Amino acid sequence: MSVKFAALRARYYKGYLAGGSLAMTGDHIEHAVTYWAMWQLFHSPVLAGFAVLAHWLPHLFFGVVFGSLADRFDCRRLIQLGQGLFVLASLGWGLCLAFGVLQPWICVLLLLVHGFAGAIWMPAEQLIIYDIVGAEHLPSGVRLQATGIQLGQLVGPVIGAAMLFTAGPVWAMFLNVLVYLPFTLFLLRLPVTGHSRSGERRLERLSLGAVVSVLREVPKYPTILIIIVMQGAVGFFIGPALLPLLPEFGELLGQDQSGVGYGLLLAAMASGAVAGGIALEAIGRVPANVRIAIGSALLFAVCCLVFALSRSFPLSLAALFVAGLSTMVTASTSQTIVQLAAPPDRRGRFVGAYAMASNGFKAGSGVMVGFLSGAIGVTAAVSLDAVLLGAIAAVLLVLVLVVGARRLRAPDPHSGLPLDAEADPAP
C-alpha cells in the first residue's frame, strides 16, 4: 500500500523539515550577497573559484571525520554547531563590510568557516532523519529533506538579491542571521538525538586509524561502494560547475542582456528538483534501489548533453528541468540506500564517506568543467563531461543488471541487500 508524504506522519518531522529548509535558504542568501560583494570589491576570479572550493573541500577531507562525530555525539548539538558557524560567517561578512575592512584573506577565512559549517551539518542531519522517521519511511524522509534543500537553493538567491538591493549588503548579512535562529531553537526542544533507536550508537574512540578503517571497510559493502562511485562521478564530472557557465550558454541561446533568460536558466534545474521531489512523494511509495539511482544518474548525463548541444531556448530549459528532477531522484535514492545498507553502529561514518564522494568531489567539477571550457569551449567541455559521466553510469548499470544477476544476486553478507534489490528495511 502506497503512503503519500509518509515522513510527514512522523512526529517532529514537519518542524525538522521546515527548519532545515529555512536554514538552507539562509545558506544561499549568504551566497547571493557575498559573491556579489566580493566581485564588486575585488573583481577576482580567483576568489570566485576559491568560493566553490571552500564550499566542497571540507566534505572531501573531513566527511568521514564529521560522520564519526555524528556516531559518537548528540547530532542535535553538531547541527547547532554548524548553525553557529553559519551565523559567525554572516556576522563576519556584515561587520567587515560595515567597517570597510574586508580583505581577500578575510574572505578566504569566512568562506572556509561557511564550508565547514555545511560539512559538519550533513552527516548529523541524515542520522536525525533516520531517528525521526525510522527505516520504513526513510526514503520519504530523505526525499522530502532533499526537496527542502532544493527549495532553499531556489528561493535563497532570490531573497538574497531582494535584500541586497533594498537593505544593502551589510544589513542583508545581519538580517540573514535571523534566518538560522528558528532551526537552532527547534533543535533545543527536539528530543531525538540521532541515536534514540536501540543498537545504533558506537562509542569507539575517534582516531585517524578509525577513520581510515571505514574507507577500507566500504568495499565490503558492494551496494554502498557502487553508490559512492556513482555519486562521486556525478560530483566530479558535472557537479555545481554548470551553474557559473549559464551566462555564456544564455548568450549562445540568443538571450538579451535583460537577465530574464539567465534567471530562467538558473531556476530551471532547482525547479525540476523541487517538482520531482513533490511528485515522487505524491505518487506514494517509490522504491529505493540501485537501478533507480544509477538510471537517474544516466538520465542526468543525457540531459546535460542535450543542454550543451541545444541552441533552442525552450529545449534547454526542458533539459535543465529534467536534469534537476533526475538529480533529486539519484541523490535522495543514493542517500537512502547508504543509510539502510550501512552497519547501524557506524551509520554516520558511512554517511560521511558518501558525503566525501558526493559532495567533496564537486570541488573537482570546477577543474573538469571550468578549465576545459577555457581550453575547448563550454559546449565541448560540458558535452565531454556528460559523455564520460554517462559512460560510467552505463557501466555501473550493466554491472548491477548483468553481473549482479549472475553472481551477486545473493544478499550482501554485510548489508543484506542484493545489488539490484530494493533498499527496504528487513522485516
Secondary structure, DSSP 4 states (H G I P E B T S, - for coil): ---TTGGGGSTTHHHHHHHHHHHHHHHHHHHHHHHHHHHHHH--HHHHHHHHHHHHHHHHHHHHHHHHHHHHS-HHHHHHHHHHHHHHHHHHHHHHHHHT---HHHHHHHHHHHHHHHHHHHHHHHHHHHHHHTTTTHHHHHHHHHHHHHHHHHHHHHHHHHHHHHTHHHHHHHHHHHHHHHHHHHHHH----S--STT----PPP-HHHHHHHHHHGGG-HHHHHHHHHHHHHHHHTTTTTGGGHHHHHHHTT--TTSHHHHHHHHHHHHHHHHHHHHHHHH-----BHHHHHHHHHHHHHHHHHHHH---HHHHHHHHHHHHHHHHHHHHHHHHHHHHHS-GGGHHHHHHHHHHHHTTTHHHHIIIIIIHHHHH-HHHHHHHHHHHHHHHHHHHHHIIIIIHHHTS-SPPTTT---TTSB-PPP-
